[in-house]
Amino acid sequence: MGYAVSGATTLAASDTTATSVVMPGANVYKGRQSRTAMITGLTAGSNVFTAKYKRIGASGTATFSDRDITVVGIP
């Protein structure tokens, strides 16, 4: 899961700022992951943060649940 920013600032989702799980074979991962990042250089005004998801590799379905994104403004 990564994030994109739109509004006063535009940032595309990026693998380098995302959290990820590498699944060998057909295993099922049931657990939680988190990532904290400080994002600098945002333009003052209204910025919208949107969670973004990506599945890489063999065909099939990726399912995501209990998803949260928290943004805290620091002046």
C-alpha positions as CSV (number, residue, x, y, z in Angstrom):
1,M,0.0,0.0,0.0
2,G,1.3,3.4,-0.9
3,Y,-0.3,6.8,-1.2
4,A,-0.8,9.6,-3.7
5,V,-1.3,13.3,-3.0
6,S,-3.6,15.6,-4.9
7,G,-4.9,19.1,-4.5
8,A,-2.5,21.9,-3.7
9,T,0.3,19.3,-4.1
10,T,0.5,16.5,-6.6
11,L,2.5,13.4,-5.8
12,A,2.1,10.1,-7.6
13,A,2.1,6.8,-5.6
14,S,5.5,5.2,-5.6
15,D,6.9,1.8,-4.7
16,T,9.8,3.5,-2.8
17,T,7.4,5.0,-0.3
18,A,5.0,2.1,0.0
19,T,4.9,-0.8,2.4
20,S,4.8,-4.3,0.8
21,V,4.7,-8.0,1.4
22,V,6.5,-10.5,-0.8
23,M,4.5,-13.8,-0.9
24,P,6.3,-17.0,-2.0
25,G,4.1,-19.4,-3.9
26,A,0.4,-19.5,-3.0
27,N,0.8,-18.6,0.7
28,V,-1.7,-16.4,2.4
29,Y,-0.5,-13.5,4.5
30,K,-2.7,-12.6,7.4
31,G,-1.2,-9.8,9.4
32,R,-0.7,-6.1,9.8
33,Q,1.9,-3.8,8.3
34,S,2.6,-0.2,8.8
35,R,4.9,2.5,7.6
36,T,5.5,6.0,8.9
37,A,6.9,8.7,6.6
38,M,7.5,12.4,6.9
39,I,6.6,14.1,3.7
40,T,8.1,17.6,3.2
41,G,7.7,20.2,0.6
42,L,3.9,20.1,0.5
43,T,2.2,23.2,-0.9
44,A,0.0,25.0,1.7
45,G,-3.7,24.5,1.1
46,S,-5.9,21.5,0.8
47,N,-4.0,18.2,0.1
48,V,-5.9,14.9,-0.3
49,F,-4.0,11.7,0.5
50,T,-5.4,8.6,-1.2
51,A,-4.3,5.0,-0.4
52,K,-3.1,3.1,-3.5
53,Y,-2.7,-0.7,-3.9
54,K,-0.7,-2.8,-6.3
55,R,-0.4,-6.5,-7.1
56,I,2.7,-7.7,-8.9
57,G,3.4,-11.2,-10.3
58,A,1.3,-14.2,-11.1
59,S,-2.4,-13.9,-12.0
60,G,-4.9,-14.0,-9.2
61,T,-6.6,-11.7,-6.8
62,A,-5.1,-9.6,-4.0
63,T,-7.5,-8.8,-1.2
64,F,-6.9,-5.9,1.3
65,S,-8.8,-5.3,4.5
66,D,-8.7,-3.2,7.6
67,R,-7.0,-0.4,5.7
68,D,-6.2,2.9,7.3
69,I,-4.3,6.0,6.4
70,T,-3.6,8.7,8.9
71,V,-2.2,12.1,8.1
72,V,-0.9,14.6,10.8
73,G,-0.1,18.1,9.9
74,I,3.1,19.5,11.5
75,P,3.6,23.2,11.1
